Amino acid sequence: MDKKYGNMFEMLKDNPEAKAYFDNLPPTVRQQISTRSFNVNSFESLRNYADNLTRGDY
């Protein structure tokens, strides 16, 4: 089970794997995820959100 964080920026600071994943996303996807950073509190939630955005399931 993924560790839970207070927000995405806390996770990216603490989790190098999540940081590398986020940094390799397309800029528009990174921007959209950043606007909802408080809803992203685990690497799993980051991956799920990115998958939804890249599929177009906003």
N, C-alpha and C positions, 0 to 999 in steps of 0.2 A: 504494500500500500504506500502511496506517495505521501511524503511529509506535507503538512498543511502550513501555509505561510499567511501572514496578515494581508499581503497583496503581492502582485506580480513583481514589483521592483525589489521587494525583500527577497523573493525567491530567486530572481536573476542574480542578485548579489551573492547569495549563499550556495547556489547550485550551478556549477560550471556546465553541466550537460544541458540544463534548461536554457542557460544563457547562449550556448552555441546553437541550440535549436532555434531560439528566437531570432538570433542574429542572421540566420540563414533563410528566414522567411522573406517573402517579397515585401518591399517597403509599404505597400498599401495595407497588407495584412498586419504588419507590425503596428502601423498607425491605428488601425481599427481596434486591435487588441489593447493597445495602450490607453485608448479612451475608456475602456472598461477594466482597467487594471485591478480594481478592488474586487472584481468578480473572479479573477484568476488567482487561485490560491494554492495550486499544486501543479506539478509538471503534467499530470494527466489532464487537468482542466485546460492548461495551455494547449496541449496537443489536440484536445477535442474542439476547442474554439477555433484553432487554426484550420483543422480539418473542415469544420462547418463553413468557414469563410472561403476556403479555396474551392469548396464544392458549390458555393453560392447560396448556402442555406443561412441567410442572415436572420 
